[in-house]
Amino acid sequence: ASSISSARPGSSAARGGRQEVTGPTELGRGVGLVAGILVLALAGVCGLLRGPADAMGALLGGTLTLLNFAGLTWAADRALTGRVALRPVWIGASWLRLGCLGGLACLAVTQTGVGLTGLLLSLTLVPVAVVLVGLRAGRAA
């Protein structure tokens, strides 16, 4: 193990072995749960500090981000089943999925009264949830 490794001495990771910390669907569920909680908390904070428009922006942005992550995990599960032919389709579907997310976010900002600050902050919550769930799973391993 390298000097920056967090592997416990004597563990399979420290000996160079691979260890699966969590399954893909378990990780997706954990991230979805943590991100959902973070979205609700952010909406509450935005509602108190910035007003109802930013609270609605946080809820809308969080919903879009959770739907995007659900689409990502669904497509990744399909692409990683071992069939090589699905991988190019997965890449194309990712561009389509991200384009839809961007289009819906633009529509939400221009056509509704949601607050841009809450919406933009909520778009960062899934990566935060991925890190939190990953650190928790790594600690448990």
N, C-alpha and C positions, 0 to 999 in steps of 0.2 A: 504494500500500500504506500502511496505517496505521502509526503509530509502534510499535505493539505486534506488528506482523506479523513472522513469521519467514521470510517469502519472501525468496529470494535476489534481489538487484538484477539486473534483466534477465530474470528467469524469467517464464514465462507467468502465474504467480500474482501476481507483482509488477506486471505490466501489466494485471491485472484479468481475465485469462483463467481459465477453469475447467480444472482438471487432476484426472483421476481417479487417485488414489494407488494404489489396489488394488481388485480386484474383490470383490464380496460373498462369493463362496465362498472366495476366497483369504484374505480377512480372517477368515472363520469358522474355517477350518482353522488359521490362525496363532494365533487366540485360543484355540481348543481345545487346541492343543499347549502353548502357554505356560501356560494355566490348569491343564492336567494335570500339568505339571512343578511348578507352584506347589502344587498339592494334595498331591503326593507329598512335597515338601519340608516343607509345613506338618504333614502327618501324622507325619513323622519328628521334627520339633521338638516337637510335642505329645506324642508317645510318650516322648521323653526328659525333657521338663520336667513333664508333667502325668499321664502314665500311659497305659495302653493304651485306656482308655475314651475319652479325648479324641482319641487317634490314630484310633480307629474313627469317632468323630464327625466328624473332619476328612475321612476318606475317604468316609463316607456323604454328608455335606453337599456335598463336592466333586463326587461323582457326581450328586447331585440338581441341582446348579448347572450342570454340564456338559450334562446332559440337557435342562434348561430352556433353556440357550443354543442347543443344537442345534434344539430345537423353535422357538425364536424365529427363528433364521436360516432354517429351512425355511419357516416361515410368511411371513417377510418376502420371501424369494425369490419365493414364489407371489403375494403381494399386489402386489409391485412390477413385475410383468410387464406392466403397462399396463392391465389390466382394472380399471375403477373398481368393478365389482360385488364384487370380492374384498376390498376394503378394509374394509367393515363386518364381514365375516366374520373378517378378521384381527384386528380389535379385539375381537370376541367371543371368538375363540380365545385371545387373549392373556389375557383375564380367566380363562378356563377353565384355561389353562396355569399361571398364577400361583396360582390357587386349589388346583390339584392339588399344586403345589410346597409351598405352605404346609401343606396337609393331610398330605402325606407327611413333612414336617419335624416337624410336631406328633406324628404317629404314631411317628416314630423316637425322639423324645425321651421320650414317655410310655410306649411299649411295649417299648423295648429299653434296653440299658444304655450307650448311647453318651453321651459327654460333651458337654454343652451348649456349653462354651467352644470346643472344636474344631469342632463343627458350625457355630456362629455365625461363627467366624473364616473358615471355608471358604466361606461364602456371599458373602464380599467378594472372592474371588479372580478371578472373571470380569471385574468392572469394572476391577480392577488389570491384568489381562491385556489388556483392550481398550485401555487407555491405553498400555501398553508396546508393543503391536503397532502402534498408531497413531503413536506417536512414532518408532518404527523406520521405518515406511513413509514418514512425513513427511520424515525425515532423508534417506532414499534418493531421494526425488523431487527 
